[in-house]
Amino acid sequence: MKTLMFLDIDGVLNSIKWMKERSHRSKKIDPSNIDNMNKFIDYHACDIIISSSWRIIYDIKEIISYLKDKGLIGNIIGKTPILYDSENNRGCEIKSWLINNNYKNDKFVYNKNKLFKNLYKVPYIIIDDSTDMLYEQKDHFLKTETETGFTKKNYYEANVIMYKQYEG
């Protein structure tokens, strides 16, 4: 089954702890966070969309090359658009990407228990250390800690998020 991952970089693949432990700041990506992420990507066959602020500074080809050089597996298929006029900026950018890339499901289910069930055609996850997501994305969102990044504990939490979507 095809799945999507919206991936932040700072606070997910790197962390404050990792940066403090390194005397040279050019080692921006924590190998243990990459290992945890690779296990998740491999298990769920995720296509990756970069939602990180890195997409504002760097060209997507530079980001792909850098992350591949650091060992990240998976197919990076794009980046979210940059929207500056939104209160829930990152969440709106993710929603915009899903709609613009034809993942919106016209036959989603509305009910009082799961307000936005099957809103999109594929299971997806948002992994970020920021919380500016939309309410409809709450069941797809995993918040990491900026201090530690994507830990083994986060790996297990992310699996739960995906399993709930597979169960439908």
Sine and cosine of phi, psi and omega as CSV:
sin_phi,cos_phi,sin_psi,cos_psi,sin_omega,cos_omega
0.00,0.00,0.72,-0.69,0.04,-1.00
-0.95,0.31,0.70,-0.72,0.07,-1.00
-0.72,-0.69,0.39,-0.92,0.00,-1.00
-0.86,-0.51,0.56,-0.83,0.09,-1.00
-0.78,-0.62,0.81,-0.59,0.13,-0.99
-0.99,-0.11,0.90,-0.43,-0.21,-0.98
-0.91,-0.41,0.84,-0.54,0.20,-0.98
-1.00,0.04,0.32,-0.95,0.00,-1.00
-0.93,-0.36,-0.86,0.51,0.00,-1.00
-0.92,0.39,0.81,-0.59,-0.03,-1.00
1.00,0.08,-0.01,1.00,0.06,-1.00
-0.84,-0.54,-0.90,0.44,0.02,-1.00
-1.00,0.06,-0.33,0.94,0.16,-0.99
-0.82,-0.58,0.01,-1.00,-0.04,-1.00
-0.34,-0.94,0.30,-0.96,0.07,-1.00
-0.88,0.47,-0.69,0.72,0.00,-1.00
-0.85,0.53,-0.73,0.68,-0.01,-1.00
-0.88,0.47,-0.70,0.72,-0.02,-1.00
-0.92,0.40,-0.61,0.79,0.01,-1.00
-0.92,0.39,-0.54,0.84,-0.03,-1.00
-0.98,0.22,-0.24,0.97,-0.05,-1.00
-0.98,-0.19,0.76,-0.65,0.03,-1.00
-0.98,0.21,-0.42,0.91,-0.01,-1.00
-0.93,-0.37,0.87,-0.49,-0.13,-0.99
-0.95,0.32,-0.08,1.00,-0.03,-1.00
-0.96,0.28,-0.23,0.97,0.04,-1.00
-1.00,0.07,0.97,0.25,-0.17,-0.99
-0.99,0.16,-0.25,0.97,-0.10,-1.00
-0.90,-0.44,0.78,-0.63,-0.02,-1.00
-0.99,0.14,0.89,-0.46,-0.03,-1.00
-0.85,0.53,-0.55,0.83,0.01,-1.00
-0.93,0.35,-0.58,0.82,0.07,-1.00
-0.93,0.37,-0.62,0.79,0.08,-1.00
-0.88,0.48,-0.70,0.71,0.02,-1.00
-0.87,0.50,-0.72,0.69,0.03,-1.00
-0.88,0.47,-0.68,0.74,-0.01,-1.00
-0.92,0.40,-0.67,0.74,0.00,-1.00
-0.88,0.47,-0.63,0.78,0.06,-1.00
-0.86,0.50,-0.69,0.73,-0.01,-1.00
-0.92,0.40,-0.74,0.67,-0.01,-1.00
-0.86,0.51,-0.71,0.70,-0.02,-1.00
-0.90,0.44,-0.72,0.69,-0.05,-1.00
-0.90,0.43,-0.63,0.78,-0.08,-1.00
-0.98,-0.20,0.04,1.00,0.02,-1.00
0.77,0.64,0.80,0.60,-0.08,-1.00
-0.98,0.19,0.72,-0.70,0.33,-0.94
-1.00,0.06,0.65,-0.76,-0.15,-0.99
-0.94,-0.33,0.70,-0.71,0.13,-0.99
-0.88,-0.48,0.81,-0.58,0.00,-1.00
-0.98,0.20,0.86,-0.51,0.05,-1.00
-0.93,-0.38,0.04,1.00,-0.03,-1.00
-0.92,0.40,0.45,-0.89,0.10,-1.00
-0.90,0.43,-0.22,0.98,0.08,-1.00
-0.84,0.55,-0.49,0.87,-0.04,-1.00
-0.92,0.39,-0.30,0.95,0.05,-1.00
-0.98,0.18,-0.59,0.81,-0.09,-1.00
-1.00,0.02,-0.65,0.76,-0.12,-0.99
-0.92,-0.40,0.47,-0.88,0.13,-0.99
-0.93,0.36,0.55,-0.84,-0.04,-1.00
-0.85,0.52,-0.57,0.82,0.02,-1.00
-0.91,0.42,-0.59,0.81,0.05,-1.00
-0.92,0.38,-0.66,0.75,0.01,-1.00
-0.90,0.44,-0.72,0.69,0.01,-1.00
-0.86,0.51,-0.75,0.66,-0.01,-1.00
-0.87,0.50,-0.71,0.70,-0.02,-1.00
-0.89,0.46,-0.75,0.66,-0.03,-1.00
-0.92,0.40,-0.61,0.79,0.06,-1.00
-0.90,0.44,-0.68,0.74,0.04,-1.00
-0.87,0.49,-0.51,0.86,0.01,-1.00
-1.00,0.09,-0.03,1.00,0.11,-0.99
0.97,-0.23,0.05,1.00,-0.01,-1.00
-0.94,0.34,0.78,-0.62,0.07,-1.00
-1.00,-0.07,0.04,-1.00,0.06,-1.00
0.98,-0.19,0.31,-0.95,-0.07,-1.00
-0.99,-0.15,0.94,-0.33,0.06,-1.00
-1.00,0.09,0.91,-0.42,-0.13,-0.99
-0.98,-0.21,-0.07,1.00,0.02,-1.00
0.27,-0.96,-0.26,-0.96,0.01,-1.00
-0.64,-0.77,0.42,-0.91,0.04,-1.00
-0.96,0.27,0.43,-0.90,0.07,-1.00
-0.94,0.35,0.30,-0.95,0.02,-1.00
-0.98,-0.20,0.91,-0.41,0.01,-1.00
-0.89,-0.45,0.85,-0.52,-0.07,-1.00
-0.99,-0.16,-0.17,0.99,-0.15,-0.99
-0.96,-0.29,0.55,0.83,-0.08,-1.00
-0.79,-0.62,0.61,-0.79,0.03,-1.00
-0.94,0.34,-0.69,0.72,0.05,-1.00
-0.98,-0.19,0.92,0.40,-0.20,-0.98
-0.80,0.60,-0.84,0.55,-0.07,-1.00
-0.89,0.46,-0.68,0.73,0.02,-1.00
-0.88,0.47,-0.65,0.76,0.03,-1.00
-0.92,0.39,-0.60,0.80,0.03,-1.00
-0.91,0.41,-0.64,0.77,0.03,-1.00
-0.92,0.39,-0.72,0.70,0.04,-1.00
-0.87,0.50,-0.68,0.73,0.03,-1.00
-0.87,0.50,-0.69,0.73,0.01,-1.00
-0.88,0.47,-0.73,0.69,-0.01,-1.00
-0.86,0.51,-0.69,0.72,-0.01,-1.00
-0.93,0.36,-0.72,0.69,-0.04,-1.00
-0.92,0.39,-0.34,0.94,0.02,-1.00
-0.96,-0.29,0.36,0.93,0.14,-0.99
0.88,0.48,0.62,0.78,0.10,-1.00
-0.98,-0.19,0.00,1.00,0.04,-1.00
-0.94,0.35,0.72,-0.69,0.01,-1.00
-0.98,-0.19,0.89,-0.46,-0.02,-1.00
-0.96,0.29,-0.21,0.98,-0.04,-1.00
-0.91,-0.42,0.70,0.71,0.02,-1.00
-0.97,0.25,0.35,-0.93,-0.07,-1.00
-0.98,-0.19,0.72,-0.70,0.08,-1.00
-0.93,-0.37,0.82,-0.57,0.14,-0.99
-0.48,-0.88,0.23,-0.97,-0.11,-0.99
-0.94,0.33,-0.40,0.92,-0.01,-1.00
-0.99,0.10,-0.66,0.75,0.00,-1.00
-0.77,-0.64,1.00,-0.01,-0.14,-0.99
-0.82,0.57,-0.63,0.78,-0.09,-1.00
-0.86,-0.52,0.78,0.63,0.00,-1.00
-0.95,0.30,0.76,-0.65,0.04,-1.00
0.87,0.50,0.60,0.80,0.02,-1.00
-0.92,0.38,-0.48,0.88,0.00,-1.00
-0.84,-0.55,0.36,-0.93,-0.16,-0.99
-0.97,0.25,-0.32,0.95,-0.05,-1.00
-0.75,-0.66,0.45,-0.89,0.13,-0.99
-0.90,0.43,0.63,-0.78,0.05,-1.00
-0.55,-0.84,0.35,-0.94,0.03,-1.00
-0.69,-0.72,0.57,-0.82,0.09,-1.00
-0.92,-0.38,0.85,-0.53,0.03,-1.00
-0.89,-0.46,0.90,-0.43,-0.16,-0.99
-0.39,-0.92,0.42,-0.91,0.10,-1.00
-0.99,-0.14,-0.03,1.00,0.05,-1.00
-0.98,-0.18,0.34,-0.94,-0.07,-1.00
-0.90,-0.45,0.33,0.94,-0.06,-1.00
-1.00,0.08,0.84,0.55,0.02,-1.00
-0.97,-0.24,0.22,-0.98,0.02,-1.00
-1.00,0.05,0.41,-0.91,0.02,-1.00
-0.84,0.54,-0.66,0.75,-0.03,-1.00
-0.91,0.42,-0.22,0.98,-0.02,-1.00
-0.99,-0.15,0.01,1.00,-0.12,-0.99
-0.85,0.53,-0.58,0.82,-0.01,-1.00
-0.99,0.15,-0.02,1.00,-0.01,-1.00
-0.91,-0.41,0.00,1.00,-0.19,-0.98
-0.96,-0.28,0.78,-0.63,0.14,-0.99
-0.89,-0.46,0.88,-0.48,0.03,-1.00
-1.00,-0.05,0.84,-0.54,0.12,-0.99
-1.00,-0.04,0.23,-0.97,0.07,-1.00
-1.00,-0.09,0.77,-0.64,0.01,-1.00
-0.83,0.56,-0.56,0.83,-0.03,-1.00
-0.90,0.43,-0.58,0.82,-0.14,-0.99
-0.87,-0.49,-0.38,0.93,-0.06,-1.00
0.97,0.22,-0.37,-0.93,-0.09,-1.00
-0.99,0.15,0.99,-0.11,-0.07,-1.00
-1.00,0.02,0.09,-1.00,0.08,-1.00
-0.87,0.48,-0.62,0.78,0.06,-1.00
-0.87,0.49,-0.69,0.73,0.05,-1.00
-0.88,0.47,-0.59,0.81,0.06,-1.00
-0.83,0.56,-0.74,0.67,0.00,-1.00
-0.92,0.39,-0.65,0.76,0.04,-1.00
-0.89,0.45,-0.64,0.76,0.01,-1.00
-0.90,0.43,-0.61,0.79,0.05,-1.00
-0.88,0.48,-0.66,0.75,0.02,-1.00
-0.87,0.49,-0.69,0.72,0.03,-1.00
-0.84,0.54,-0.70,0.71,-0.02,-1.00
-0.94,0.34,-0.68,0.73,-0.01,-1.00
-0.86,0.51,-0.63,0.78,0.02,-1.00
-0.89,0.46,-0.56,0.83,0.03,-1.00
-0.97,0.26,-0.60,0.80,0.01,-1.00
-0.91,0.42,-0.59,0.81,0.00,-1.00
-0.93,0.37,-0.41,0.91,0.12,-0.99
0.94,0.33,0.00,0.00,0.00,0.00
